[in-house]
Amino acid sequence: MNIAEKYFKRQLASEEFRRSFLEEKVKLDIEYKLEELRRDIQTHKSPEELIKKVDSIEQYVMSV
């Protein structure tokens, strides 16, 4: 295990760090999913495919 991994594991022991880290991860995941949806809209994907993407994003948000 390298120094960065050890440091990260020590930081995860902190409740505040862990909460902040997970919040940022969720934000990035949602941003990525929205960017995918935007590209699909721009490339004129079928309404069914777009609805599936929206449903997927909705499920993800509800699970967090």
Stockholm file with secondary structure:
# STOCKHOLM 1.0

chainA/1-64         MNIAEKYFKRQLASEEFRRSFLEEKVKLDIEYKLEELRRDIQTHKSPEELIKKVDSIEQYVMSV
#=GR chainA/1-64 SS CCHHHHHHHHHHTSHHHHHHHHHHHHHHHHHHHHHHHHHHHHTTCCHHHHHHHHHHHHHHHHHC
#=GC SS_cons        CCHHHHHHHHHHTSHHHHHHHHHHHHHHHHHHHHHHHHHHHHTTCCHHHHHHHHHHHHHHHHHC
//
